[in-house]
Every structure is written in C-alpha cells, then in structure tokens.
Amino acid sequence: MTFGRGLRPLSIASTVLLCGAFALVFFYAPNDADQGFVQKIFYLHVPMAIVALGGFVAGGIYAIRFLRSGDRAHDLRSYVAIHMSLILAVGVLITGSLWARASWGHWWVWDEPTLVSFLIVFLLYACYQPLRFSIDDPERQARYAAVFAIVGGAFVPLNFMAVRMAESLAHPRVLSTTGGTMPGSMRLTFLLALAGMACLFVTLCKYELASKSATMQLRALKRRLGGDEALAPLGRSAAPQSLKV
Amino acid sequence: MRRTVGALMRKDLRLELRSFESVPAMLMFSVSAFVLFRFGLDRDALAGDLAAGVLWVTLLLAAVLGMSRLFVTEQEQGGFDGFLMAPVDRTAMFLAKASVLFCFLVAAELVAVPAFVLLLLEPGWGQILPELLAVLVLADLGIAVIGTLVGALGVQTRARELIVPLMALPLLIPVAIGAAEATAPLFAAGGAGPLPGRWLAVLALYDAVFGLLAFAVFDFLLED
C-alpha cells in the first residue's frame, strides 16, 4: 500500500499557506486594542488547538472504520492522527500558557474553560500510547486502541460542554473562537492560519504514514530475501507494526 | 438476555460476598480519605463547594479501586473463556458488570456517605437526603459505565494498576464537575439551597451518551 502519494504538493501548499498566514499576522492584521502585540499568538494557538481536536476526532472516526472493516491501514491512520494531535496539543498547552502569562499575568488560569478542557482532553489522550504499548498481541492492541479512540472522540465535545457550563455564568466569553466578533482583517488572517495548520497536519500525517509503511515494506522484502532469520526481532511498540491481519 | 445478565450478576455478587475484595476496600479507602482531608485541610466541618469537592474526589478515587478489580477474576480464572464459549449475547457481560459495579458503589456509599456526613458536615442535613440520592444515583451510573469500559480495556494490559486510573480519571472529570456542582448548594453553610437541575441534566446526558457508546463498542473487547 502506498501512502506517499501527493506528499510534494501537500508540503508546498502547507509551506505557502503558513508563510502567507504569518506574513498577514505580522504585516496586515491590526494589533488588538486591549492586548496589543501579544494577541498575535492567537493566530498560532487557536488553529493548533482546533486542528488537534479535529485530529483526535478523526482518530476516532478511523477507529470506527477499523472496527467495521478490520483493515489494519485504518488502525495505522487512527494511530498517526492521534499521535500528531498529541504533538500539536503539547504546542497548544505551551502557547496557551504563554498567552495567559502575557495577557493575564499568570501561567495558568482555571477560569478559562477552553484551556482547562483542553488539558483534560490532553491528559486522556496521553494514555493512548501507554495503553497500546502495554498490550503485546498486535491484533488485540489494534482493537483495544480503536475502542479507546472511539470513546475519546466522543468525550472531546462532551467534556468541552461540561467545562464551559461550569464557568459560563461567571465569565462571559469575550473573544469567541469562531470569529464572530473579529474584524474582517483579523478573521481573514485567522482563517488562513487555520487552513495552513490543517494542511501542515495532513502533510505531517502523510509523512508519518509513508515512513511507517516504508518500514513495513522493507521488512517484508528482507523476509523474502533472507527468511525469518534475516529480520531483527520486533521490539514491543505502541505503533502498529504490520498491516497484515 | 435477562437470564444471562442475572446469572452473571449473581455470580459476581456471590464472589464478592465470599471474598470481600472490592467493597470493603472502597469503603476503607473513603473513610481514610475523609480523615486525611480533616487533617489536610485542618477544618472541623466543611460546607458548600469544599464539602462537595471532598466527597466527590474521594468517591471517584474509591471507585477506581473497584474498577481495576472488576475483571481480574475473569481474566485470571478463565471466566472470559467460559463466557465466550456460552451461546449468549456478549453485551450481557457489559450489562452485568456495569450493574455489579453500580451495586458495589451503592454498597460502599451506604456507609461512606453517612460517614462523610457525620465526620465532616455541619449538623442538620436530614432534609437534603432525596436530592443527594438523586445526584448519587446519576453519578454512580456514569462511574459504573466508564468503569466497566476502562476495567475491560485495562485488564488485558500488563500495567493494569497504572492504566485503569490513568484512563478513568480524565474520563470521569465531567462526572466530578457535574456531581460537585450539583451537590455544592445542598451542603451550603446557611441551609441547603435548591438542587441545580441543569447539572443533573448534564450527568444524565453523560450517562446516556457513554452508556450507549459502551454498549456499542464493548463487544470488541471480548472477541478472541
């Protein structure tokens, strides 16, 4: 199976989109009236958060497809989507913390519901890799990871709702992430940054898929040439190591 | 289906009655935690938010003890194999285990909640009992559903004692939020306030969503 198709145009597209978005951020979008220059981190932080949450949900959807079809390629896709989202999520927590420090004076604020619910989702998905790693049988590992990914995918929206409700009365939201209150130039910049981040996410996922499937094919070829003795034994791994059932 | 669930439940409840593994552990843990909170917070009596927080954090952590034991006998003594060989619907296992965990939680809370009231709450709590029961039942349902799912996921891993709490606690944070927000006005210092209905609705929604979800995916955890 080839996962490497279309890598070059995707890479070019994400470079162009992200460079364009950052050019707009620094030279076109106006400084925020309250927060000044610091608010620019918004164009990095929020797209990353949206893409990471989308990636978690996508991991759940691929997991459903894996359970329905038994096709291990979907398990690999689910794994890669969640893996990349986890990496983005670390970035989201760091940039969110920086932004909170710069605009509110604290590294962490508990009355910002989006930040808190994101932390909870991150904590949950941080168990995904340990769960996979501690199941030896690859077939069972894939199945259990899929169940976890589906539960997690459903948990993301419910958790955001619960955390937001816990705060909504005391702290009305000033800046809505959907862009409802943003002026046009900010919204354009934000949408471009979001598109760039989504494109980057897809590109990185495809790179990881291509790399993983190349490793698997290489292993298969080695086995064909030299038999089972030619292969180093597979170590335990959190990542899927074969597409065969 | 009903007979299968009944048989499985009877087996688990009888096992518990003979071995006393889960419920006493949950109970002892809760009471020790209340005593710890008494000295950790250095207060003679709690009220409002703080009381609700102490109660729910303790109950959730105690529930984790029950979850990680829930499937251990099935795994170690071949209960899964026997069940899979029987010509019955596999979802019966989920329903039975969730009901058993619910019974364990209720049994532990029958002692733990009065202990909490006696040890940490201001006197004059008689009139909040019906409201408190409603919150407890809704929260226990959510804990039982998540606990069954996570227990079944965790029992096949090598690091069972680590994986189960790591997965269960983030998943149960919405339950903790809903239950604590719903019980905080009941424990208010100046007499109980009205029960906030929307938090009960959140708990019920959570139970419904994860109940259906667990019902749908549980089969995949038993296939072999």
Interface residues (C-beta under 8 A of the other chain):
Chain A: L67 I120 V121 L123 L124 A126 C127 P130 L131 S134 I135 D136 R140 R143 Y144 A146 V147 F148 I150 V151 A154 F155 L158 N159 M161 A162 V163 M165 A166
Chain B: L149 L153 Q156 T157 R158 A159 L162 I163 L166 M167 L169 P170 L171 I173 P174 I177 G178 E181 R198 V202 L205 Y206 V209 F210 L213 A214 V217 F220 L221 E223
